[in-house]
Amino acid sequence: MINFNYENDFTLENEEAIATWLTRVIESENKKEGEINYIFCDDEYLHKINLEYLNHDTLTDIISFDYSMGNELNGDVFVSVERVKDNALDFNVSFEEELKRVLVHGVLHYCGYKDKTENDELKMRAKEDEKLAMFHVEQ
């Protein structure tokens, strides 16, 4: 089950469409959907999590905690709406497009994709693009 939680005044306008798309992404990777919680927050909220759990004193757009068991994906994905807005401007894309990229990025980590090396990052970007195209086809 895909759940959306809000620690700020942001709300997704199309929760059902996003959840359906993410479910299809999971199925397309031959994984099972467990419980995935998206928590939308601001920079300050996510910065505290970054410091406390990862010992990183930086701002970030997403932090995902993976509780997957075998082929069943489970986890918590924290998303800074502020960072996503700034990144959308930096990358010259719409907020909606950047938000979908971040949402699918968390799921792709649970599927086993990494982004620590340049090569892994290229593979992750290609997977993100592939999965973003799935959303556009559905709508």
N, C-alpha and C positions, 0 to 999 in steps of 0.2 A: 504494500500500500504506500502510495506517495502522499505525504502530508505537508502542508504549508503552514508555517507559524510566523508570527510577526512580532518583532521586538521594537518596532518603530511604526510610523504612520503610513508606511507603504503597504499596498495590497495588490496582488496580481489580479488583473481584470479577467483573465481567461484561465483560471485554475484547472478546470476540467480538460481543456484542450492541451494544456501543458502536461498534466498528469498522464493523459492518454499517450501523448507523444513520448514521454520518458519511459512509459511501460513498453512501448514498441521498440525503443532504443535498446532496452534491457533484453527483450526477446530476440532482437536482431543479433545480439552478441551471444545467444544461446545460454543466457543466464535466467535465473528465477528472481522475481521481484519479492523481496521480503518487506521490511519496513524502512523507508527512506524518508527522513524528516529534513525539510528545508526550513532554515530559520533565517528570515530577512532581518537585518539589523543595520546599524550605522558604523562608521569607522571606529569610534571609541569602543563600542561593544566588542567588535572583532579584534581590535588591537589588544584588548585585555585578554582575550582567549589566546591570541598569538603569543603573548608574553607568558601567560600562566602555563599553557600546555606544550608549547613548542620552543619557548625561550627565544623567540624572535621579536626584536623591538622594531618592527616595521608594519606599515599598513599593507593590507592585501585585500583582494576582492573576494576570495573564497578560502575557506578552510574546511576540509572534509575529514571526518572521523569514520573510519571503516570498521564496521562490526560484522562484515560478511562471514558466512559460514559455508564453506564449500562453494557451490554454484548459486547459493541464495544471497542476493545483495541486500545488505542492511547497513544503515549509517545515518549520520547527522551531517548536513551540509550547511555551513554558516555562510551567508552572502552579505557583504557590505553593499548596500544599494548606492551609497555615496561613491565608492570605488568604481562600481559598474558604470555609473553616470560619467565619471571622469574618464574612464577607459574608452567609453563610446565616443567621447569627443576626441580623445587622443588618436583613436583608430579610424575616425571619420565614418562611423557606422551608427545606426539608430540605437537608442537605449534598449529597445525590445530585442534587437539582434544580439547585442552584447550580453544581455541578460540570459537569453537562451543558450548562448555559447558557454557561459559560466555554469548554468544549471546542468547542461550535458557533460561538462568537464568533470564535475563531481562524480557522476555516474560512470564515466569512462575510467576514472581512477579505480572505482570499485571493480570494474571489469578487468583490471590488471594493467592498464596503460599508465606509463610514467611520463614525467616531463623534466627530469633533473638534468639530463644531458641534451646537447643540441640535437642529436639524432632522435632521441625519445620525444623531444618537443616537436620536431617535424612530424613524427608519426601521430602524436596527439592532435596537432592542428588538422592533419588530414582526416582523422577520425571525427573530430568536431565538425568539420565541413560536411562530411558524409552524413552525419546524424542531423545536422541543421537542415540539409536538403530533404530529409524525411519529413520534417515538420511542414515545410512549404508544400510538399506533395499532398499531404493529408488535408490541408486547409483548402 
